[in-house]
Amino acid sequence: MPPELAEIQRRLWDAADELRANSGLQAAEYSQPVLGLIFLRFAEQRFTEASDRVGPGTPRNPIGPDDYKAEGVLFLPDAARYGYLLDQPESADIGAIVNQAMAATESHNPDLQGVLPKVYTTLPSKTLFELLRTINQLADIPGDRFGLVYEYFLAQFAMAEGAGGGEFFTPSSIVKLIVEVLEPHHGKVLDPACGSGGMFVQSAEFVERHSGSASSELSLYGQEASRRTVPLAKMNLAVHGLSGVILEGNSYYDDLHDSVGRFDFVMANPPFNVNKVDKKRLEDDPRFSLGLPTTDNANYLWIQMFVAALNENGRAGFVMANSASDARGSELEIRRKLIKSRVVDVLVAVGTNMFFTVTLPVTLWFLDRGKASGPRADSVLFIDARSIYNEIDRVHRDWSPLDIERIANIVRLWRDNSPEIDSGSGDWLDATFPGARYQDVPGLCAVASIDEIEENGWSLAPGRYVDPVVERLDDEVFSQRIEALARDFRSLKAESRELESAVESVLREAGG
């Protein structure tokens, strides 16, 4: 990302967040209005650029929405133009006027029907005027950069909302790694828990980076249960110049895209450990041919949805709770069937604090239906990436582009594909994988056969297969470490005695 764009993003976020703080609104109340205005400012810029190409028209052939649609641009009537909103007097009912602008934009662009936020009367007029002026600073940004700004604000709102934000946003570094491993150059892409559409955006970026046209190479299909989140996904696609079929529905019960065997790629970050799913409604559903888990946990329902949607050469990549890798009982039986079908391809252990919703570590699963007929059919690649991260702040981490490239290159080498070194991983590759040939590396990666996995109780936890790094310490360093541990132990023991004494004191007072 150009440094000047990063600075603009930070400046705009700081200004917008200061307005929110002064208004008394919560992040969840503020996010949709702000994202809607970013979208409208983007649409205005694209509309203005297209107007020069479309021309003024004539009385006999006036210019209309279809002319702009032919240019791949949204048509904006005068009442929806950003300049019209900025020109309103301070005494105007600006919330109602912005609502009308959003409604007018939808009426001239049927694909956006019901998508744009119309909640601007909930914002104080002074805050809304300031917000309009703040976002108008995006006027100097090229149209193809608006998508990056929209993503940045999505991430900031997700971080501000905490657990609620995680429902619609998966950190981009996680998404980028999933895309780099799947390599969606061409085909149909499904995300049945699509949130704000980040998987689609990164898939398109991957295609563009590899000299393709995302609009002609990819067909995007999403499903999302949250009515609040579906519009975020549709706006996200639009500001990136993409289109797709995003439908609202509960993926457990409604397969709105008739997904079985249809897709080249499936990618998702589903909700973890969901209970109370009515399995009786799923008994005849062809997506769950490996069996319904008896435990009250939906993790293996999601996993089956993903594998069922793949065509004969399809690949899937998704985020999953660590517990799914070692789950017992009926879930173990489903996992055994998956492994024996040779569809399990790669497992990546991810460290803590990489998500806004959970601080716990997770695992990335990658499935490949085409693998069963190739040389890797009887093996699975395990990567332990728990020690790989970039510290954002005390409670948030991500992967740098270099981190992502290194992890993805391990997979590429295992597949006998050429590595990529655009982010600077060349020296590391030469040192870790001499001759650009895959090898097991303690503390990082290992390949296990199906027989080895069976010997380990059909576990798919990378820690079972990746050898630990053996650190050799000389006597002096060893003694120093032991002394430090002893000091820590004594300190903790003293604190424990103090706490115990305090608790006993409180209990005596309560009893007395």
N, C-alpha and C positions, 0 to 999 in steps of 0.2 A: 504494500500500500504506500502511495506517495506520502512523504512526511507532512506536506502541506494539508492533505486531506485528513490525516489523523488529527492534526491540530484543529482544523475546522470542526471535526466531529466532537472533540473534547470540549471545545469552546461552546458549541451549540448545546451540548448536553448539560454543561454546567449552568448555562443561562436558563434552559428549560427547567432544570431541576430546582433552581433557586425560585423560579416562579411558582412551581408546585409547592415548595415548602412554605412560601408566603401565602398561598391560597388555602392551606389547610387540607388539601386533597391527598388521598392515599395514592401510591403508585398505580394500583390496579384501576383507580378511577381516572387517572391521568393518561395512561398509556395509549388507549385507543384514540382519544382526541388528538394527541400529538402525532401519532403515526398516520392518522387520517390527513392532517395538514401537510406532513412531509409528502404523502402520496399526491395530494392536490398540487403542491408546488412542483413536483416532478411532472405531473400531467401537463401543467401550464408550460413548462419549458419545452417538452416534446411537442406540444400543440403549436407554440410559437415558431419553433424550428420548421415544422411541417407546413405552416402557413405560407412560407416563402416558396416552397415547392408546389403547393396546391394552387396558389394564385388566388386572385380576387373573385373569379367567376364572372358570369354575365347575367343580365336579366332573364335571358332564355335558359341559361344553364347555371343556376345558382349553386354555390358550394354548400355541401351538407355533410352530415355525419359519415355517409358512405365514402366520401372522398378521403376523409381522414383515416377511416378504417383501412382503406386500401394502402395507406402509408404505414399501417401498423401503429396508429396513434389514436388516443381517445379524443373524442370531440367534446369541446367545452363551450357551452353557451355563455353569453356575456355575463350572466348572473353567477357563473361558476368560475370566472377568471380571478386569479389571485390578486391582480391589480385592483379589481373592483372591490374586493374585500378590504384591501389596504386603504382605499379611498373613503371608506365609511367614516362619518363623523363620530367623535367620542360619545355623543349622546345616543347613537343608534343602538338598537337591540341586536348587537353583533352575534350573539349566540344563535338567534333565530335566523339571521342572514346566512351564517355559515351552514346551518342545517339545510337551508333551502339550496345552497350551492351544491352540497353533497347530493341532495335529492335530484337536482337538475342534471348533475353529471351521470347519475344512474339512469335517469329517464332517456338520455341520448346514447347510452352504452349498455345495452341489455345484459351483457356478460357480467356487469357489476351490480345487477339488481339485488338489493338487500345486503350489499357488502360494505359500503362506506358508513362510517359512524355518523350518527345524527343525534349526538348527546351534548352539543356545544352550549345549550342553555344551562347545563349544570356547572359550567365554569363562570367565575366572576368575570364581568365584561372587561375590567382592567387587565386581568390576567390573560384573557383571550387576545386582546389587542396587542399586548406585549409579546405573546407567543407568535402571533401572525408576523410581527416585525422581526422577531428572532429567526424564525424559519425562513423568512425571505432572504436571509444571508446566503442561502443555498443557491441563489440566482447565478453565482459565478462558477458553480460546479458543473462540469460536463454531464450530459444526461446519463452516460453509462456509469457514473459514479454514485448516482442516487441509490442504487441497490445496496452499495456498501454502507451508505449513511443509514438506510432503513435497517439493515442488519445490525449495525452498531447500536442503534436505539433499542431494537428488540433485545439485544443482549443486556444492555444497561437496565431496561425495565425488568427483565427476568431476574437479574441480580438483586434489584431493589425489592421485588416481590417475594424473593426467596422460594419457598416450596411452591407457591402458586405460579411463579414464573416458569418453573421447570415443566409445568404442564404444556406450555406452548413452545418452549425453546430448548434445543439441545446445543451445548457449546460447539462453536464452529470447528474447533480443532478435532473433536471427536468425530464430527460429521465428515470432515476432510479425510481422516484416516480411513473411515468406512468406504468412502468413494474411491480413494487411491487403491485400496485392496480389491474392490469389486471391478474397477475399470469399466464404467458404463459408456463405452464409445458409441453404442447404437442400440436402440430397442425400446421396449416398453418398461417403464419403471413404476413400481407400486410402493406406496407407503401407507399401510392401513392404520397408522397412528400418527398422522402427518404433522400435527401441531401447526406451527407457522410456516412449514414448507421448506425448512433449511436443507433437507436431503435433496430436494429437487434443484434448489439453487446451486448447491455445490456440484451436483451431477452435471448441470449445464456448464458451470465454470470449468470442469474437467474436460468436457468436450471442446469448448472454445480454446482452452490451453493446448489441446492436441490438434489444433488446426481444423476443427469441425464447426458445423453450425448446429447449435443446440436445438433450435426451432425445427430443423429438418431431420435431425438424427434421433431425437428423444420424444417419446409420448409419455406424458406424466399423468399419473392417476393417484389420487389421495383420498383417504377417508379419515374423518375426525369426529369424535363424539361431542366435543364442546362447541356449542353454538357461538360462544364468544370468540373461539379461536379460528373457525373456518374463514371469517373475513380477513384475519391477519395473514393467512396463507395465500388467499387470492390476491390481496394487495402486494404481498411479497413477490409473488410470481410476476405481477404486472410491472412493478418498478424495475424488475430485472429483464423486462422484455420477453417474458415467457407466458405461455398459456398451458392450462392443464384442466383436468376434470377433478375438481375437489368437491366431495359430497359429504354431507353431514349424516352420521349414523354410527351406531354401536357395532364395532367390528366383531364382537363375540357372536351376535345374533344375526347381523345383516351383512351379507357379502355383496355389497352394492355394485361391485365391479365384476361379479361373476368370475372370481380370480383363479379358480383351480386350473393349473397348467398353462396359464396365459402369459406369464411375465418372464422377461429376460433378467430383470433385476428386482429384488425386493430389499428395501432398507427401512429401518425403523428404530425408534427408541420408545418402546411400549411402557406403560405403567407397570411397576414391579409388584409381585406378590398380592395381586388383587384377589379378594375373596367374594363370596356370595354370588358367583356366576351360576345361573340356573342351567345345570348341565343337561337336564331333561330336554331342554329346547335344542340341544346340540347333538342328540343321539343319532340322527340320520344325516347329519351334515358331512358331506364328503371331504371337508377340510381336515377332519379329525380321524382319519383312517387308521392311525397308529394306536388309537384308544383314548378314552377320556380319563384323565387322572382322577383317582379317588380322593386325593387330598383337596382341601378347600383353598386352592391356589391356582391362578390362571397362567402362570409362567409357561407351562407346557402346552397350553392352548395357543398362546402366541407363537411359540416355536413351530407348532404344527401348521398354523396359518401361513407362516412364512415359507416353509418347505413345500406346502401344497400348492402355493401360487406359482412355483417355478416351472418353466417348460423344461424340455429334456436337457438343455444346456444352461439353464438359468443359475444365477448366483444370488445369494442373500447375505446381508450383513446387518447385524442388529446388536443393540445393547441389552444385556441381561444381568439380573441379580446373580451375585456369586453363588448363592445357594443352589441355583439350578444346575451347576456343574457337578454337584455331588448328591443331589436329591435322591432319596431312597424310595422304596415301595413302587407304586405304579409309575411314578415319574422315572425311576431308574429303568423300568422295562421299556418305556417309550424311548428313552435315551439310547438304550441298547439297540433297539430296532433302527434308530437313526444312524448309529455308528456302523452297524452291520450292513446298512444299505449303501455305505461308502459315500454318503453325501456330506459328512462333516469334514471341513477343509482346514480351517485355522481357528485357534482360540488365542485371544490376547488378554492378559491380565492387566487391568488398569488400576492405578493407585487411588488414594483418597483425595477428596476435595476437588474432583474434576467436574462435578455437576452442581447446579444450584439447588436441586431438590434433596440430594443425599450427600453426606460426607463420606459414606462407606465406599470401599472399592467395588468395582464392577468388572464384568468380563464382556469382551466383544466376541460374538460368535460369527463365523463365516461358513456358509454352506455352498456347495457346488455340485449340482446334479450331473454335470458333464465329467466330473472327476472319476466316476466309477469305471469308465472305459479307458482311462489313461494310466501312465506309469505311477502316479501318486495314489492310486485307488486304495491301497492297503495301509496308508499312513496318514497321520494328522500332524500339522505343525503347531507347536505351542510356543508362544512368545510371552515372556514376563517383562512387561513394561512398567511395573509398579515404581521403579526407581527413576523413571524417565519423566520429567515434568519441568515446567517453567512456573515459578512462583509469581502469581499476580498480586496477592496480598495474603494475609495470615490464614484466610479460610478458602481461598480460591486458587486453583492451579489450571494450567492448560499445557498444550504442546506447542512448541515453536514450529515453523515450517521445516527446520532442520530435523527436529524430533520426528515429525510425521514422515519425512522422506526416508530417514534411517529405518523406521519400523516397516514402512511399505516396501523398502528395498530388500528386507529379509524375506518377505513373501515372494517378491519378484525372483530373487535368486533361487529360492526353493522350487519355484515353477519353471526354472531354466529360462527366465525372461531377462532382458537387459535392464540393469538398474537405471534410475534417474538421478542426476547429480546437480540439478538446477539450484537447489538450496544449499549446496556446499558439502554434501556427504561423501565426496570422493575420497579424501584422505582416510576418513573413518572406515570406509568400505575396504580400501587397500589393506589397512591394518587388521581389520576384524575378519574379513573374508578374502584372503589372498587369491589372486587369479579370478576374482568375481565368481567364486564357486561357494555354494552354501555349505556350511558346516555347523554342527552344534556348538554353542558358545555358553559356557557356564554362567549362570546368572542372567542370561538373555534369551536363549532359544534352544529348542530341541525338537526332534522329530520322533514320534512314537508310532509303532506298528499297532494294528488292530489287536493283535495278540497281547501286546504289552498293556494296552488299555483294558482289555478283559482281565488281565492279571491284577490290575488296579481297581477292580470293581466297577468298571465302565465309567470311571471318573474322567471328567474333562477339565479338571482344574490344572492350569499350567504349572503350578507349584509342585505337582506330583511328578513332573517329567523333566523340567528344567533343573539341571544340577546347580546347587548353590555355589557361590564364589567362595573358594577357600582362601582366607586371608592369613598369610604367614606373618607372625609378629616376632620380633627379636625379644630377648628377655627383658630389656629395659622398657620397651613400649608395653609389653605384657604387664609388667609390674605397675606401671603408671595407670593402665586401664583398670587393674584390680583395685588399686588404691582409690581411684575416682569412684568406682562402683561402691566400694565400702563406705566412702564418705556420704554418697547419696543414700545408701541404705540406712546409715545412722541418722541422717537428717530426717528421712521419711519416718523412721521409727519414733523419733522424738515428737514429730508432728502428730503421729498417731496417738501417742500417750496424752498429748495436750488436748486433742479432740475428744478422746475417751473421758478425760477428766471433766471437760466442759459439758459433755452430754450427761454424765452422772450428776453434775451440779444442777443442771436444768431439771432432770428427773426428780431429784430430791426436793427442789423447790415446788415442783408441780404436785408432788405427793404430800408435801407439808402444808 
